[in-house]
Amino acid sequence: MTLVLAFDNSYAQLPPRFYTRQSAVPVRAPRLVAWNTALAAELGIAGGGDEAALARIFAGNEAPEGATPLAQVYAGHQFGGFSPQLGDGRALLLGEVVDRTGQRRDIQLKGSGPTPYSRMGDGRAWLGPVLREYVVSEAMHALGLPTTRALAAVETGEPVYREPGALPGAVLTRVAASHLRVGTFQYFAARRDIEGLRALYDYTVTRHYPQIEGPAHLLAEVIRRQARLVAQWLSVGFIHGVMNTDNTAISGETIDYGPCAFMDDYHPQTVFSSIDAHGRYAYDNQPHVIVWNMAQFATALVPLMPDQDAAIEEFTALVHAMPERIETEWRRLFGRKIGIENASAGDAALAADLLARMAEGRADFTNTFRGLLDGTARDQFVERDAFDTWAEGWRARIARERDPEAVMRAANPAFIPRNHRVEQMIEAAVAGDFAPFERLMDVLSRPYDDQPDAADLRRPPTASEVVHATFCGT
């Protein structure tokens, strides 16, 4: 059966300086290793039975009818330093579809070969990061967080050279509400291309925020979504790893899973990214970074305003109010994690006290909160008294709640993609065994269910299994 994607491409209608049109670089021997049947159905993709055809299309060897492959250009602050031109260095937007709920979605190949924005890179990806993003992005979706999705993973049959040597190449097909980034706005603002900036603004409003009235309203809406998103990351122990402005999506989705990770033992300064030498994107610094990123977005929007002095004052007030918004979201989410439906400031202090004790005792983040349901939370502490003295006040507090167990069960997953399990899955896949990948995908699709048969996937790593650093794969 012929694969049918009902493309309805709007980004390709923007001026040519927004992108470079090109085809993917064909690969030697594409082989489909993962296909997201449920997501394909959401997107209205018909005819997914021929694995060889899927492999050819989603490796980039064949462009499906209606596709307009292009690499998007953008700028961005990377670890605080501004790069005036970045762009899709190893990705191509195939096109857009309107899904069955009426939402427009990008379909993008990642690892499809070099583009004019590759900056001396090979434009390729290897199997490990492709499977990591596939697993983690789908796990984030199942956890209920806004995220890009994974549609397909294809082995290329060609080696990719990274340290320590040759690794199996792969291509990921990513689905996103869009790939518009803070860095996209920065690209045009840095060039003083007001016409391009206005076109981008109009496109963004039409696509994502048709209800807004003016750049200030757009800034406020993006701030609202990003504040909630980062609070959600904190609530599941997620560390993005590369919160550059070019990795901050205007849609409010989690995007660009490079050296991302979920915490095991809780500590607020946890860093995994091998390239984050100074902890800029540590777990507890993520709220500060997203405020900084929104300040850069505000700066890029200023040229659109007729009275720029007044705009700077208005935009500054919006950005300065963002930490309080994040704190409000944090209080709501962490209140629910300890069984409180509508948390007060005092309840937030109760949650913060638990976290402080967890950090001191190196208690497992996920298992401690999930353990509040079944009485095993104290088992995560070396010194059980640290939990017991906290729990006295907690039990007294939740006694006033209507159904704290239901609240906690909905807020605290039993399963996350633990780093050591992801690494073990990658090692197996490189050796040709995809059973661990398939098992992770199955279990992580139901993260809030108990799943006794998968209890081993809840276990924190042993000393020899601890993953100390994660890598972006480029």
N, C-alpha and C positions, 0 to 999 in steps of 0.2 A: 504494500500500500504506500502511495506517495505521501510524504510528510507535508502537511498543510499548516502554514503559519500565516494568519491573516494580518499581515503587516499594515500599519497605518502610521507612517513615519513623519513626525513633525520636526524633530531637531534638524534633520537634513534639509529643511526648508529655510533655516536660518542662513545668514550670509556666510560665504565660504571661509572667512577668517575665523569662524568658530570651530573649525575642524579640518582634517585632511581626509579626503576620500581615498580609500585603498582597499585592496583585498587582503585576506589572510594569506600567509605563506604556507603552501601545502606541506603536509608531513608524509613520512614514508609509509607507515603502516598503522593507521588509526584503528583503535579498538575501544569500544564502549565498555566502561567499567562501572558506570552508575548512571541511572536514568530515573528522574523523579516523576513517576507516572501521575501522582496526585497533583503536583504543580502543573504539569503539562495540561491536565484536564482543566484546571483553573484558568489557564491561559488560552484555552480553546484550541490547543494544538491537536490536530487529528493525524492519525496514521503513524503511530510510534512503534509498530511491530517489527520493523526491519532494522535489526541492530547494526548491520553493516552500513545502511544508509544513514542512520543516526550518527554513527561514528564519523562518516565522511563530512556530514554537515557541521557537526559540533566540534570537529577538529579544524574546520576552516577550509577543507579541501573542496567543498562545493558550497556555493552560496544559494540558499533557498530562494524561490521566486518571491520577489517583492522586497528583498533585503537591500539596504543601501549602506554597506559597510563603511565605517568612518572612525577615525581616532579623534577624540575631543581634545582641545587645548585648554589649559588652565594654568594658573600660577599657584603660589602657596608659600606659607611659612612652614618650614620644616625644622623642627626643634628650635623654633624662635628666629631662624634666619630666613629672609625672604628670597625666593627664587622667582624672578619675573616671568619665566616660562617653564612650565612642566608639561603635563599632558599625558595621554594614554601611551605609555612607552611599550606596553606589551598587551594591549587590549584593543578590541574593535567593537563598536556598537553595531550589531547587525541590523537593528531596527526596533520598532515598537509595536506592541499589540495592545488592544483594549480587551481586558480580561472579562470574565463572565459577570463581574460585579460592576462593570463600566469604568474600571480604573485603568489608566494608561501605564504600561510597564515596559521598561527597557529590557532587551535581550542582548547580552554582551559576551563576547569570547575573551577569556583572559589567558594569555600565554600563546597568542596566535601569531607571534612573529614581530620583528622590528617595525617601528613607525618613525616618522620624522622627530618624534619626541622621546626616543629611546635613550638618548644621551650615552651612546657607546655601548648600551646593553644589547643582549641578544634577543630581547623581546619574548623570551620563552619562560615557561614555568616547569618545575619538576613535580613529580607525582606527590611528594610529601605535602607541600603547601596547598596543592589543589585539593587533596583529601581532607586536610585540616580545615580549609575554608568550607568545604562541602559539609563536613560534620558539624562544625561550630555554628555556621550560619543557620542550618536547619534546626540545631538544638536551640538556638536563640529564638527562632520562630515558635518552636513548641513551648518554650518558656513564656511566651507571650510578649516578647520585646520586638519593637519595630526593627526590621533587618532586611538586608538583601537576602535573596534565596539562591539555592543551587539547583539548576535544572539538569545538568549533565556533567560527567567527567569522562574524558577520553584520553587513553594512552596514545602517544604519537608514534611509538616504535623507533624513536630517535633519542640519543643521549643529550642531556643538558649538563653543561660543565659548571659545577659549583664546588666549593671546598667540601669534601676532600677529593673530589674527582668527578667521574661520569656518573650521572644519575638518570633514571628513566624520565623522559619528558611527558608532559600531560597538558591538557587544555581544560579549563573550567568554563562552563556556561553559567553566567550570573544573571539573575533577574532583579531589577530594582525599580522603585517608583520613578526614579530618574537617576542620572549620574551628575546632576547639577551640584556644584560644591561651592563653599565659600571662596575657594581658590578660583573658580570660574569668574566670579564677580571681581576678584582682585586682578585677574589678568587684564580686563578691559579698563578698570580704574587706573592701574599702574601705567597704562599707555595713554591715559587721558582720552580714550576712545569713548566719548559720551554717547555717540550714536549706537555703538555696539553695546554699551552698558545699558542703555534704554531698551534696546531690543531684547537683551537678556532678561531685564526686569519684567518686561511685558510678557515674555514667554513663560517665566517662572510663575507669574501671577495667574496666567491662563491655565497653566498645567497643575499647579499645586494649591493656589490660594485665591480662587476667583472671587471670594467674598471681601478681600481687603481693599483698602482705599489709601494708596500712597505708600512710599518707601518706609515711613515710620511704622505703619501697620504691618508691613512685611517683616521688618526687623523684630517687632514684638511677637509675631506669630512664630518665627523661626526660633527666637529665644525661648518661647514657651515649650516648643517641641523638644529642643535640645536640653532644656533643664529637666524635663521629665525623663528623657532618654538616659542621661547620665545618672540620675537618681536610680533608675531601673538597673543600670549596670552595677552600681554599688550594691543594690539589694540582692544580686545573685553572685557577688564576688568576682565580677568580670573586670579584666584589665585590657583595654584596647591595645595599648602598646605604641601606637603611632598616631596620636591625636593632632596631626598636622592640619592646617586649614584646608589643604587639598583632600583630606580624608574626612571632612565635616560636611555632611550632606544637607542641602537646603530642605529636603523632604523630612528630615528628622529621623531617618533610618540609620542603623549601624551599618557602616560600609567599610570595605577594605580590611579584611581579616588577615593581617600579616602576622607579626609576632604576638598575637593575642593569647590570653590564657585566663583560666579560672583559678582562683586561689584555693589551696588546700588549707594549711594552717593559716589562721588569720593574723595578718599584721598590716597596719595601714600604709606602711611605706613599701609594700611589696612591689617589685619590678621583675618582669621576666624578659623583656625585649633586650636582645643582645646589643642593640645599637643605642639604647637609652642609658648612657654611661652615668648620667647625673640624676636620674630619677625624675626627669621632667614629667613623665607620664605614669608615675606611680599610682597605685590604687587611690589613695586619698588626695592626690593632686588633680585628679580628673575634673572635679567641680571647678577648680581654679582655672584650669586650662580651657574649659569650654567657655567660661566668661571671657577670657583673653581672646579666644577665637571669635566670639561674637563681637568683641570690640573691633576686630579686624574687618568683620563683615559690615559693621556700622560705618567704618571709615570708607569702605568701598562704595557704600550707598550715598554718601554725602554729595558727590558731584551731581546727583540727580535732583537735588533740592534747589529751589530758586533762591532761598535765603539760607546760605550755608552756615552762617554763624548761629542762627536759630536752630538749624538742623543738628549741629554739633551739640548744642545744649540739650535738645530733646533726646537725641540718640544716647548721649552720655547718661542721662537719667534712666533710660531703659536698661542699659548695660549694668549700671550700678545697682539696679533693683534685682538683677538676676540671682545673686547669691541667696537672697531671701526666698526667692521662688524655688531654688534648688533645695534649700533647707526645708521648705514646706513639703515638697515632694518626698524628701528623705524621711521626714517625720511620718508622713502617711504610710509609706512603704515599710519602714522598719517597725512602725507601730503594728501593722498587720503581721509582720514576721513574729512578733511576740504575743499575738492573739488579740490585739486591740483594734477594733474596727475604725474608730475615729480618734486618733491619738492627739493628746494635748502636748504642750511643751514639757510637762512633767513626765509624760510617757516617753517622749524622745530622750529625756535624761536617763530613764530606766533602760532603754535600748542601748544608749551610749555607754552606760556602766557595764552592761554585759559585754559589749565589744572590747572595752578596756581590759576586762578580766580575761577575755579570750586571747587578746594580744599578749598579755603577760604569760598566760599558760600555753600559748601556741595551740589553741584548740582549733579543730577543723571547722571552717566556716559553714559549709553546707550541712555537715552532720550535726553540728551543735544546734542550729536552728530547727532542722527537721526533728532532732531528738527531743525538742520541747513537746512534741506530740506523744511520744511513747516512753518518756522518762529516761532516755539514754543520753541526754545532753551532758549530764555531769560526767559521763564516761569519757568525754573528750578532753577533760582537764586532768593534768597530772596531780594537781592539788584539788581534790573534790570540794573542799571547803570554800574555795573561791566561787564555785557555782552555787553551792548550798546557801551561802549567806545572801547572794543575789536573789535566789529563787524564793526566799521567804517573802520579800516585798512583791515580787512578780505574781506569786500565787494569790496574794491578797488583792492585787490589782485586777487580775483577770476574772476573779470571782464576781466582779460587777458586770462582766460582759455576757451577752446573750448566748453566743456560741463560739468561744475562742478557738476550739479545736478546728472547726470548719474554716475559720479565718486563717489560722496557721497553715492548714493543709493546702489552701489555695495560694499561699504566699511563699511556701518553703519547698522547693523541689527536693526529691530524694536523689535525683540523678543529674549530674552535670558532665560535660565532656572533660574529665580529669586529664591533666597533662600527660601523666605517665601512660594512661590507657590510649590516648591519641598517638603518642610516640610508638607504643607497642603495635598499634594498628598500622601505622605507617611502615614500620619495619617488616611486618608480615606482608603487606601489600607489595612492597618492593621485591620481596621474595616470591610473589605470585599468589599469595594467599589472601583473598578478600573476605574471608569469613569473619574476622574481627571487625572489619569495616561494616559489614552488613548487620552484625549483632549490635554494634554501637548505634547505628542508625535506627534500628528497631526499638531498642531500649530508650534512647534519648527522644524518640517521638512521643513518649508518654512519661515525661519527667516527674510528674506529680503523683504517679501511681506507685504503690509499694514494690511490686514486681520481685517477690522473694527469690525467684530463680536467677535474678541478676544481682544478688547481694554483693558479689565480688566487685562489681563496678562501682559500688559505693565506698569501697575501702580506700582510705588514703594511701599514698605511696609508702613503701618501706624506704629505709635510708638509701638503699642502692637504686631505688626507682625514682627518686626525686628529680624532677626536671628543673634545672637552675636557670636555663636560658632558652628562649624561643627565637626563631629567625624568620625573616620576611620572605626568603626564598629567591630574592633577586641576585 
